[in-house]
Amino acid sequence: MHIGILQCGQSPAQLKDELGDYPDMFVRLLDGRGFEFTIWHVEDMQFPDDVAQADGWLLTGSRHGAYEDHAFIPPLEDFIRRAYQAAVPMVGICFGHQIIAQALGGTVVKHPEGWAVGAQDYDFGGQQVTLNAWHQDQVVTLPEGAQVTGRNAFCENAALVYDDRAFTVQAHPEFQDAFVQGLMDTRAKGVVPQDLLDQAAARMGQANGSTLLADQIEAFFKQPRPLAKGAA
């Protein structure tokens, strides 16, 4: 199955050589599951010509806010709406979760309660799942058709499903602890409160649900679907 990765941001330059860029992390996360990948760096205005150019689309994280004024955001929202209309499945992670919601009529804000950093516990339909997170923005108003499938007290809309068209998650199943530590070292100081960094450091090395989320992403992409409704 051919998955197009829409790269919406970049990992810090200091971390790329050792830990890779965002698309590399998803290729590792989904390795051995029958996917082949093509990467379009949409943050750099590299877009597919057609929503049918891949069997499904995976939208990565980004340090940008979905609501900010960046050149790549309007065409990305248009692409999302066209893929949704054509029923080409999409998976969105962190910024990808937010931009899909915003493109389809939801609202994303910089959350007044601040940051989630490092290991966080989520309720996925009664099952506790621990995932690494790194975000201040949140989806606060759902688009029509979105259903909440994962949440916690800090992030009420932590995972969303839009029938068989989109599956999105606020947390980062692709982030290993070493990368979270790298973000703490390169992007957090003076931005993220020290007590949150201390809490994240204390939970390093704990088991997390990244494999479970990889299973869910695989199952979502591979589920049987009606024929797409006219790609454009």
C-alpha positions in Angstrom: 0.0 0.0 0.0 1.4 3.4 -1.1 1.3 6.0 1.7 2.2 9.6 0.9 3.8 11.4 3.8 3.0 15.1 3.9 5.9 16.6 5.8 4.6 19.6 7.7 7.7 20.4 9.7 11.2 19.4 10.5 13.1 18.0 13.5 15.8 20.2 14.9 18.9 20.3 12.9 21.0 19.1 15.9 18.9 15.9 16.0 18.5 15.0 12.3 21.7 13.1 11.8 21.3 10.8 14.7 17.5 10.5 15.1 16.2 11.4 11.7 13.5 13.8 10.4 9.8 13.4 10.9 9.1 11.2 7.9 12.0 8.9 8.9 10.3 8.3 12.3 7.0 7.3 10.6 8.8 4.9 8.3 10.4 3.3 11.3 7.2 3.2 13.2 5.4 1.5 10.4 8.2 -0.7 9.2 7.3 -4.2 8.1 3.6 -3.6 7.7 3.4 -3.7 3.9 3.6 0.1 3.2 5.8 1.9 0.7 6.3 5.7 1.2 6.7 8.8 -0.8 7.5 12.1 0.9 6.2 15.5 -0.1 7.7 18.4 2.0 4.6 20.5 2.0 6.1 23.0 4.5 8.5 23.7 1.7 5.5 24.0 -0.8 6.1 20.6 -2.4 2.6 19.2 -2.9 1.2 16.1 -4.7 -0.5 16.9 -8.0 -3.5 14.8 -7.1 -5.1 13.3 -4.0 -5.1 9.9 -5.8 -1.3 9.9 -6.1 -1.2 7.7 -3.0 -3.5 5.2 -1.4 -3.5 7.1 1.8 -1.9 10.2 3.3 0.0 10.7 6.6 0.4 14.3 7.9 3.3 14.9 10.3 3.9 17.2 13.2 5.2 20.7 12.9 6.4 23.5 15.2 4.0 25.8 13.4 0.5 26.5 14.6 -2.3 25.4 12.3 -3.9 28.9 12.8 -0.7 30.8 11.9 -0.1 32.6 8.6 2.2 30.4 6.6 2.2 29.9 2.9 1.8 26.2 3.0 -1.3 26.1 5.2 -4.1 27.2 2.8 -3.1 24.8 0.0 -2.7 22.0 2.6 -6.2 22.7 3.9 -7.5 22.6 0.4 -5.7 19.3 -0.2 -7.2 17.9 3.0 -10.7 18.8 1.9 -10.2 17.3 -1.5 -8.8 14.1 -0.1 -11.7 13.9 2.4 -14.3 14.5 -0.3 -12.6 11.8 -2.4 -12.5 9.4 0.5 -8.7 8.9 0.3 -7.8 8.0 3.9 -5.7 10.4 6.0 -3.8 9.9 9.3 -2.8 13.1 11.1 -0.3 13.3 14.0 -0.1 16.4 16.3 0.0 19.3 13.8 -1.5 16.8 11.3 -4.3 16.1 13.8 -4.9 19.8 14.2 -4.7 20.9 10.6 -7.2 18.2 9.4 -9.7 19.3 12.1 -9.2 23.0 11.1 -9.5 22.3 7.4 -12.8 20.5 8.0 -14.4 23.2 10.1 -12.9 22.6 13.6 -11.1 25.1 15.8 -7.5 24.9 17.0 -6.1 27.2 19.7 -3.0 27.7 21.8 -4.4 26.1 24.9 -4.5 28.4 28.0 -3.5 25.5 30.3 -0.1 25.3 28.6 2.0 22.3 27.5 1.9 18.5 27.4 5.5 17.2 27.2 6.8 13.6 27.4 4.8 10.6 28.4 1.0 11.2 28.8 -1.7 8.7 29.7 -4.8 8.6 27.4 -8.1 6.8 27.6 -8.8 5.0 24.3 -12.2 3.5 24.8 -11.5 2.3 28.3 -7.9 1.2 27.6 -5.1 3.3 29.1 -2.5 4.1 26.5 0.8 6.0 27.3 2.2 8.0 24.4 4.8 10.7 24.1 3.4 14.2 23.5 4.8 17.6 22.7 2.2 20.3 22.2 0.6 23.4 23.4 -2.1 23.8 20.7 -5.2 21.7 20.8 -8.4 21.0 18.8 -11.1 22.6 21.0 -14.1 22.5 18.6 -14.8 19.4 16.5 -15.6 19.4 12.8 -18.9 17.8 11.8 -18.5 14.1 11.6 -15.5 13.8 14.0 -15.8 11.4 16.9 -13.5 11.4 19.9 -11.7 8.0 20.4 -9.0 9.1 22.8 -8.8 11.7 25.6 -7.4 12.6 29.0 -8.1 15.4 31.5 -5.7 17.8 29.8 -6.6 17.0 26.2 -10.3 16.2 25.7 -10.0 15.7 21.9 -6.8 13.6 21.8 -7.8 11.2 19.1 -10.5 11.6 16.5 -12.0 9.4 13.8 -14.0 10.6 10.8 -15.7 7.4 9.7 -13.2 5.7 7.3 -11.8 8.9 6.0 -9.4 10.2 8.7 -7.8 9.0 11.9 -5.9 11.7 13.9 -4.0 11.7 17.2 -2.6 14.6 19.2 0.2 12.6 20.7 3.4 11.3 18.9 3.6 7.6 18.6 6.6 8.1 16.4 8.6 10.0 19.1 11.0 7.8 21.0 12.3 9.0 24.4 15.7 10.0 22.9 13.9 12.4 20.6 11.8 13.9 23.4 15.0 14.4 25.3 16.5 16.1 22.3 13.5 18.4 22.0 13.9 19.2 25.7 17.5 20.1 25.1 17.0 22.1 21.9 13.5 23.7 21.9 12.2 23.7 25.5 14.4 25.9 27.5 12.7 29.2 28.3 9.6 28.0 26.5 8.3 24.9 28.5 8.0 25.3 32.3 10.7 23.5 34.1 8.3 21.5 36.3 6.9 19.9 33.1 10.4 19.1 31.9 11.2 17.5 35.2 8.0 15.4 35.0 8.9 14.3 31.5 12.4 13.4 32.5 11.1 11.3 35.4 9.0 9.2 33.0 11.7 8.5 30.5 12.1 4.8 29.8 8.6 3.7 30.7 6.8 1.4 28.3 4.5 3.2 25.9 1.8 2.4 23.4 3.6 3.3 20.2 3.3 -0.2 18.8 -0.5 -0.2 19.6 -0.9 3.1 17.7 1.1 1.7 14.8 -1.4 -1.2 14.8 -4.3 1.2 14.8 -2.8 3.3 11.9 -2.2 0.1 9.9 -5.7 -1.2 10.5 -7.2 2.2 9.6 -5.3 2.5 6.3 -6.0 -1.2 5.3 -9.7 -1.4 6.3 -12.0 -2.2 3.4 -13.5 0.9 1.8 -15.9 1.7 -1.0 -14.2 3.0 -4.1 -13.0 6.6 -3.7 -15.5 9.2 -4.7 -13.7 10.9 -7.5 -10.2 12.2 -6.8 -9.2 15.6 -8.0 
